[in-house]
Amino acid sequence: MATRIVTDSSADLPPELARRWNITVIPCNVVLDDVNYKDGVDLLPDEFYRRLVSTPRLPTTSQPSIPDFQAVYRDLLDQGHHVVSIHVSSKLSGTVNAAEQARTSLGASAPIEIIDSHLASIGLGLATLASAQLARDGKPYQQVADQARHDLAKTRVFFTLDTLEYLEKGGRIGKARAFLSSILSIKPILTLQDGEVHPVERPRNRERAVRRTVELVRELAPVRQLAVIYSTEPDHAAELRRQLSDLLPEEEIITTRFGATLGTYVGPGAFGMALTQAD
């Protein structure tokens, strides 16, 4: 009886890693120009960002439905698996609530552990990936879940946005609202703390923001996992990866992209870094 890992598309895991480690990614929903899309399935980043900058209305997002979770859980349980299901912060999305309701519908004895990551994007993705590696090693599902909670407590994320406009319009700005008075003149560095967006610093230009974000990551070394994420500038992400290669070998640093779910709020020109500190 194996343990299988489930997450949602806001984890921004590269599809090839999800496939390699048998991670089931349930897509979130994105409504763009009155059409509902499944993030990462029928709406990929290139098309999404192209349309994002031209549409007069901000897209909206929603969590996977309860039936979406029920279908995934039933399939995995029918195969004889246990499930560890790790999801985006409950302060940012109703995803955890939908997962909990799906589990309840399957009966109290269903071997499913649901974890509120209190994170989003590739920070969530790093913990999901580490859990999948433990699962492949044959660890019991409750042990995998306990380790996931431990890893999540040691995971940090930093995002630098070209503008706060998308985050503010999308209603996910959290404690970063304090930066709105200078929205036009800063490149804000944000983090996730206690499950919601918090401000870190407000550099006055992109160069300073990049330099300071790298410094913040270095201050948390040594690291066990490290990732760089971007919305629209792959060359910039590659340079960040190079700059961080003294913390981990460059081939071990994950490079990924904000999908449509998080892209709705971070917008074009965004980048970020996530890390899991070594024990």
N, C-alpha and C positions, 0 to 999 in steps of 0.2 A: 504494500500500500504506500503510494508516494504522496509527497506534498507538492501541491501546485500553487503558484503565485498568480494573483490577479491584481491588476491596477487599472487606472483609467487613463485616457489619452492626455490628460493634463500633466502626466509624469514626463512627457517629452522624451521618452526613450527612443533612441534610434531603432527603427524597425528590425534591422539585422540583429541587434542585441536581444530584442524581445523574442525573436524566432530562435536564436541560438540557445537561449536559456528557458525556453518553454513558458514564457510569461504571457498570460492572457491579458490583452489590453482592450478594455471596453471603451468604445469611443464616446466622447461627450458630443453634445449637439450644438451646432452653430447655425444661427439663422442669419442669412446674408441675402439682401434684396428679396425678402419674403420667401426664400426657399430654405428648407431645413436640410443641413448637411451633417454627415457623420465625420467628425474630425479625424483626419488621417486615413479615411477610407474613400470618400468621394469628394473631399476637399483637402488638397495638399498645399503646403506652404507657398510655393511659387504663385499659384493662382490666387490664394487667399490674400497675400500682401499686395499683389497687383490690383485686386479689387478693393482692398481696404482703403487705399489712398484716393480712390476715385468715387467711392460710394458716398452719397450725401448723408446716409444714416449709419451710425455705428452698428455693427453686428451685435446680436445678443447670443448668449450661451446658456445652456442648461445641462444639468447632470444626466447621466444615463438613467433610463426609467427602471422602475422596480421589475417589470418583466424582462428587461435586458439582463439584470443581475440574476434573476431566477433562472433564465435559460442557461447562462454560463455555469452557475453553481450546480444546477441539476445535471448538466452534461459531465462536469468533472466528478461529482459524487457518483454518478452512474458508472463511471470508469473505475471507481474504487479509490479515488484520491481524497486526501484531506486538502483543505483550502486555507491559505493565508491571503487575505484581501486587503491591500494597503492603498489608501486613497488621499486625495487632496484635502487640505484643511477644511474642517466643517464650518469654519468662520468665513470661508470664501465660497463655499458651494454646498448644495444639498446632497452631494454624492454619498457621503458616509451614511446619511439617514436612509437613502434609497437602498443601499447595501444592507443595512440593518433590518429594514422591513422585509427584504427578500429572504434574508436568513431566517427570520422569525416565521415566515410563511412555509419554510421547509421543515419546521419542527425543531424543538429544543435540543434534540440529540445530534443535529447535523454538525459534522466536524468542520466548522468554518470559524476562523478567527478574523474579525474585522478590525482594522487599525486606522485610526485618524492620525495621519502623519503630522498634522499641524504645519505642513509645508506645501509647496507646489512646485511644478516644473521639475527640472532635473535633480533638485535636491531630493524630492520624492523618488525620482528615478534611481538615484544611487542606492537608496535603502532597498528599493524593490529588487535591484540587480543583485545586491549582496544576499538578500533573502533567497533568491533563486539559486544562487551558487551553493548556499547551505542545503537547500532542498535537494539539489542534485547529489550532494554528498550523503543523502539518506537520513538527515536529521529529522526527528519527530516534529510534527507541525507546530506543537505548542512551544518547542524549543526554538523553532524558526521564528515564531511570532515574538517570543521574548527577546531574541537577538535583534529583530527588526526594531523593536521599541528602543533598545539600547543604542542601536546605530542612529536612529532618528534624533535622539537626544544629543548626538555628537556631530550632527550634520548642520552645516551653515550654508546659506545662500546669499549672494549679493547681486543685485540687478542695477544696471545703470541705463536710464532711459533718455532718449533724445528729447522727449517731452512728457509731461504728466497729463496731457490732454486726454489720452485714451483711458488711462487709469481712473481719472476723475469722472469722465462721462460714463464709464462703465460701472461706477459705484463701488469699486474695489480699492479705493485709495487709502482707507484705514487711517492710521496715525500720520501718514505722509501728507495729510491735508495741510499741515503746518507749512509745507513748502509752496503752497499754491500762490501766495502773495508774490513770489518771484518766479512764477512758472515760465516766463519768457527768457529769463537770463541765466538759468542754471541747467546743469546736466545731473539730475539727482541720483545719488546712490541710495538704494533702498535694501532692506532685508525683510525676512519673515521672522517674526518673533511672537510667541504665544498664538500662532496660527493666523496672524494678520500682518498687513504691510506696515512697516515702521521706517521712518526716515533714519538715515545714517549721517550723510554729509551732503553738502550742496556745492560741489565744485563749479567754477564759472565757465569752464570750457571742457570740451571732450578730452583733450590731452591730459588735463589734470584728473578728470574722472577715471580714465583708464589707469593712470599711474597709481592713484589712491586705491582703486579696487584691487589691483595686484598687491599692494602693500597690505591691505586688510586680510587677504588670503594668506600671505606669507606670515603674518602675525599669529596664525593659527596652526602653523606647522609644528610637528610632523603630521602628514596626512596619509590616510590609507586609500582614499578614493578622491578623484578630482575630475571635474568636468567644466567645459566651456560651452556656452550656449549663445546663440545669436538669432536675430529675426531676419535681417536682410543683407548682412555684410560678411560673407564667408571668409574673405581675405583678412578682415579684422580679427575674426575668431582664430584663424590659423596663427596670426602673430601673437595673440594672447597665449595660445597653447605653447608656442615657442618660449615665451617669457617665463612660463611656469614650469619648464622642463627640468629645472633643478629640484623641484619638489617631488616629482615622479617622472620616470622615463616617459618621453613624449608619446610613445606608442600606447601607454597605459592611460593617458588623459583622454577622456571621452569628449568628442565634439558633436554637438547636436543642435537642434533648431527649435525655437518656439513654434509650436503648432498653432492652429487657428484658435484653440480655446484660450491659451494664454496670450497669443498674438493680438487678440481683440483688445487686451488691456495694456500691453506693453508697447504696441505699435512698431513701426519701422525704425531702424537705427538702434534698436535695443541690444544689449549684450549682458551676459551674466556669468558668474562662476559659482560652482557648488563644490563642497568638499565634505568629506567625513574624516574627522580627526582620528589619528591612531590612538589605540588604548594605551 
